[in-house]
Amino acid sequence: MAQPIVQTIHRDPALFWWILLPITVVMVLTGILRHYAMILLQTAPKKQALPQIRQQRSLVRGINLRTHAKVLPPASFQARKAYMVSAYQEGKFLADPESRGKPRPNPMSDPAAMEGMMGMMKGNMAMMVPQTLIMGWINAFFSGFVIMKLPFPLTPQFKSMLQSGVGTRDLDVRWVSSLSWYFLTLFGLQPVYNFILGSNNSATQSTQQMAANPGAGLMGPEQDPDKLFLSESENLEVLEYKWVLEGIEDRLVIKFGL
Amino acid sequence: MSHANLLSPPSSIPPKTALSLSQKAPLILAASPTSSLPWPLSLLFSRESPESWTIHENLFLSSLRTGDDKSARLTLDRMTTRFGADNERIIALRGIYEEALANTPAELEKVFQGYEKILREDPTNLSIRKRRVAILKSLGRPADAITALTVLLENSPTDVEAWAELSELYASQGLWAQAIYSLEEVLLVMPNAWSAHAQLATLYYLSTPSNITTLSLSLRYFCRSIELNDTYLRGYYGLKLVSQKLLPLLSDSTSLKRNNDEEEAGPPPKLATVKKLEELATSKLAEIVRQYNAGKTGWTGLDEAEVIAAKALLDHGGIER
């Protein structure tokens, strides 16, 4: 059986210096620049008003009571439960008691929500604009070059990924075109940024999206606080309660083996 | 705390450690973490790390404690240039500085007025609300401090620090039920805090003397604090003290009549169990005192005063309240 023919392409060493290296350097620098641009574009999170803080933390208090009820003696647990349930049902902790029972306003008309969307827009723009520019730059100057050979074989499925911009059917998959190198660096530079900028950088989109909305699950703008309070009061009512201090002295005796 | 460290919280360090920490001031103040270069270069050449500002803050507090106001001022100025004078934390630190420099009640009153002004502009600044409580306390107005704290807690009911402070204030006024309630709120947020359990036990112990129900509650809380941390000196101390009180009451059969309180706190512990617990506490305390005096590694982190108290309890059956 004959050996598979090894394709050899004689590349000008200048390709390395004038295409591969510039693309890599430009990509790394854009990432760093984007990181600092994001820091500059960030607006400080808007401060909540006192009633909102109260509303949110009162809910957290109820959740704490539910999850850690076992530390309380029976009498004080019952008293607390009765108070919290009735206060929740009356809507005592609501930030604006007047709007109770009314449907939530359209989020598009809420200026606070608009601001959040603007922040996301900014992040997207900071990602999109440089990408478009660099891709245009690579297409204009370097399209069609085969610039490197991967040191390992790959299946033909990778052809479209590694050889975009080079329209040859028979070329071995291991050859990488300049446009593909751009894509590879675009998605694969996260460890490099971590090394340069620290792990909490915003050089790529992925980390930025994760940090976009922390704490939205608990009391986001889209949720009705009254409903949350009511469901929490139900949770409290059906709670199975057991005091952790019950029989503690016997437990301790057993623990120390007396 | 056996080793001085500027990264740990400064509230509970003994005076000697605070002094040694504040003596590091010249060294830290000599080298600025921010670069003096113009803007784009300063980003690249700064030696700033998240820890450097924790160190600055703790240095600031230690310097104030030891009377090194000049270093405190320099540290504060440096933090102000870094974070801006409007930063909530900087405002609070500046407040602490002004409070520390105020010598007379009139001067403190002036700082207090400044806090009122800040709070009128931004009612959500909780650290300033806490500073306000601290001033009321040092002015000797505990009732006002309690009112201020209840307002704070009405708006932010998950604030452990404030609940603990409120509990202490209530206890200082002899309002045991309220103090216990406040401390239970602390437990709801931090259910595994053995120190809070021991404190709650102490409050029960102090609230009504020689009552089986409260004493057994107190005993149980001390037990819990030991269950959570089985080298906790204060837990054993309290356990011994309470079980000593409880033993004669339990063995006296006439006081064992059934009452309504029993439903609240469960039946009182068995006499034999309490005896065993008392023995346990005694042996543990003796071990702690012995190891501490021998200076064994791993036993030196204890507070000297607490060990002395434990020794006194072992020797003479405790200090009378």
Interface residues (C-beta under 8 A of the other chain):
Chain A: Y36 K47 Q48 A49 L50 I53 R54 R57 S58 V60 R61 N64 L65 H68 A69 K70 V71 L72 P73 P74 A75 S76 W243 V244 L245 E246 I248 E249 D250 R251 L252 V253 K255 F256 L258
Chain B: L43 D122 P123 T124 E154 N155 S156 P157 T158 D159 I180 Y181 E184 L187 L188 V189 P191 L217 L219 R220 Y221 C223 R224 I226 E227 D230 E263 E264 A265 G266 P269 K270 T273 V274 K276 L277 E279 L280
